[in-house]
Amino acid sequence: MKTCYYVSILLFAFIFSSCKQKPAELFVEAETFSDKGGWVVDQQFTEQIGSSYLMAHGMGIPVADASTKVTFPKTGTYRLFVRTYNWTSPWYDGEGAGGFQLAVDGKSVEPVFGTAGNAWLWQDGGKLEIKNKTAEIRLKDLTGFNGRCDAIYFTQDTAFVPPAGLETLAGFRYKQTGIRPKQAGRYDLLVVGGGVAGVCTAVSASRLGLKVALIHDRPVYGGNNSSEVRVHLGGRIGLPPYPQLGGIVKELSPLEGGNAKPADRYEDEKKTALVNAEANITQFLNYKAFAVGMNGNRIKTVSAKHIETGEELVFSAPLFADCTGDGTIGVLAGAGFLMGREAKSDFGEATAPEQGDKMTMGSSVQWYSEKKDEAVTFPLFRYGIEFNEANVEKVTMGEWTWETGMFYDQIGDFERIRDYGLMVIFSNWSFLKNEYRGKDEYANLALGWVACLSGKRESRRLLGDFILKEQDIVNQVIYPDAAVPTTWSVDLHYPDPKNTENFPGEEFKSIAIQNCIKAYPVPYRCFYSRDVENLFMAGRNISVTHVALGTVRVMRTTGMMGEVVGMAASICRKYNTNPRGVYENYLDELKALMTKGVGKEGTAAYPNYNLGEMLKIE
């Protein structure tokens, strides 16, 4: 009897536990697909949508399928959800442009994804029968117009819907992927951002003996000067008061300039070789920093996630350099910052508006067309932006003047800003190819390249011990810590009045108002945070006003900032001090390093500049 009793109890427990078993499910991040086909990984908006995603950037021609193998926990009936976004929805209420289908083991699921709704959402794909535990999943682009897929979820719980809110969705992702942070080691300096400023920071510090980790969220270095964005280097090197600044900039600079040119013009391989040659740099390409750990007002750790695999690494260092452009690390650490235009009364700047506002310089999606031997077609693209004979841009390329988002948040609204850049390019080109009365002129032209990464000019500027303002530059006020020469004009961008007339509130063209300056040395105190004790910054996120940003933001200038930050970091390590301590106690040593430079070949001063004629620096 006792045996029967225990058997009954065990049987009941088994039946009860079976009833309580979690329904089978499978979660797939689209960016982890083993074969991405013609789809590209887009990581620009992870702060806003929670993840990287795959995008079918085909310029109107459907791209090759992305595919991967998956293993289901068991066969049977599953309900399918695809997280996607109808990207044309801010301008068009109908069916969107970015349609795609999902196929499992060669059989396409019925719904078309990415063409409905007006936000990132889990689109219901209905039920499907999974007959084999191991299966192939494919994303099949239908249009070539930037359909996007974040994640795919199969569940046998027919009542469950994946969460939509960012916080709950983040928890859901962690639970599904099982990815947990790993320690990446301890370094002397952690540099976040591999644009020109970040590369120069890392190389400078490396050559001065520091163990450096360089984190960059793309597969190639260079930022706006890479083949992914294609902006030329602006500014001059080899100038007083420290003509040897710019040596590293010289080493990485492409031989030719120009915006929106063929990819090889930007010489990505030169930047890669430069970093590869530095034994003291450990590289983390395709990692995006997303969190910081603090100890009081000091950064203790930075966490970064791989944009494809999702692997998370935690980095430790006594010193950090924010070269992200957006001031991402500083903001995560609680540093003060400025964004938008300051009022004239804030800093007494003549060029500032009477009232401050949120306006920034915009972002550019550059593009060009190519001539073919015979006529080529382009799909009719009408998604809410109307072009006609009067307002069409009769051009075959667009470079820096194609600029969007001046009246939007360059952080929170950045996906919309980039998407509007794509929208106007495709809409304008469609009209030229299909409806313009002079369309024969464009018959043999095809889009040759359209950027999918938007080149950003301005967002957050982290506050340092000194905030550079217009009158410092114009009046040549030379401070004791004068360092990097800025030579570009005070170049501020505004909506093109003609474009405003044609597209009020939805401008996509800009003009530049430039006030020429004499070469001016930017103070070192602009290159570290006043609030976060161990944080440097180099790039367009340094401590300047909106007006002053107009001159310091070009890339040869930001590269020199990086060289100086690397030098200052070496002094910090040598004396166990912080960035402010370099200014307060070791400024002469920093000046000695700036005089010597860290370039392998040295720099030659540009014509018409003579060290003896430069204003004397006290």
WOGIMO-V869981 format. One record per helix or strand of 3 or more residues. SS is the DSSP state (H for helix, E for strand). FROM is the first residue (numbers start at 1). LEN is the number of residues. Records with the same first field share a line. If there is no record, write none. Layout:
# WOGIMO-V869981
SS = FROM-LEN / FROM-LEN
This chain:
# WOGIMO-V869981
H = 2-19 / 30-3 / 46-4 / 166-12 / 196-12 / 223-3 / 247-6 / 263-4 / 268-9 / 328-5 / 344-4 / 414-21 / 439-4 / 470-5 / 497-6 / 524-4 / 546-7 / 555-21 / 579-7 / 587-10 / 611-3
E = 25-5 / 40-3 / 53-5 / 66-6 / 76-9 / 100-5 / 121-10 / 134-8 / 145-11 / 182-11 / 212-5 / 281-5 / 287-9 / 298-9 / 312-11 / 367-5 / 402-3 / 445-6 / 482-5 / 490-6 / 509-7 / 520-4 / 535-3
